[in-house]
Amino acid sequence: MENNVQGLIPGKVDKEHLDLLVRFARIRSETIVAALQSYFVEGLTQREAIDRYQVNQSQLSQKVAEIREVSDQVRLAAKYYTSE
């Protein structure tokens, strides 16, 4: 799966990619991680992920924003690690 320059697209994020972003963001709650995976990898809506994992709506929204921020930071830094 791929992500375009617009950022992370729910339902189109590779699980390994999300796992790295979760690690960089230092998110440790298993239920939040599972909800993030349902949203970003499986393509559920945030509401569906909240209902499935019984997580707090504001907490999931905050973690989605954190993952997006980490992704943006990694994308900016990536140019320094590519070979020419």
N, C-alpha and C positions, 0 to 999 in steps of 0.2 A: 504494500500500500504506500501511497505517497502523500506528502503534504506540499501544498503549493506556497508561493511567496506571500499569500494572504494570511497564512498562519495555519493553525491546526483545524482540521475539518472533522467534526464529529462523525464517527462511523468510518473514517478513512485513515485513522492513525494506527500504525503497526504497534502491537503489544510491546515489543522490545523497545521501541522508541519511547512509548509512554512510561515503561518501567524505568528507563534512564532519567526521564524528566521528573518522575516521582522521587527518585533517589536524589537528584540535584536539589529539588524543592524540600527535601527532608520531611516528606509526608509519611507518617508511620501508622496511622489508623488503618487497620485492615478493611474496615467497612467503607471508609472514604476511598481507599485505593480501589476497592471493588466497584464502587459507584462511579469513580472516574473511568475505570476500564469499560464499564457498561456504556457510559456516555461517549468517550472518545474512540474506543475500539469497536464496540458493537453497534453504536449509533442510536442508542436509546435517548429519549429526551431527558433533560435534567429531572423533570417531574417523575418520569418512569423510573429513573435510577434512585431517586429519593424514596419512592414508594417500595421499590424492590428491596432496598437495603435499610430502610427506616433511619435515614440520616437526616440531619437538620438541613433545611433548604439554604439558609444563609451560609452555613459552613461549607456545603458543597459548592455553592456559587463562588465563595472566597477561594476555595482550592482550585476550581476551574480557572479563575483569574490568575492565581499563582502559577499554575502549569503553563498558561499562555505567556506569562511574563518570562518565565524561565526559557521557554521555547524561543521567544524573541531574542533573549540575551545570547543563547547558544547560536542562533542563526547569525547574529552579528559577529560573534567571536570565531565562527567557523572559517571565515575567509583567511584567518591567520594560521590555519592548520591544513589548508589544502596545498597540494604540490602543483607546481606549474610545469 
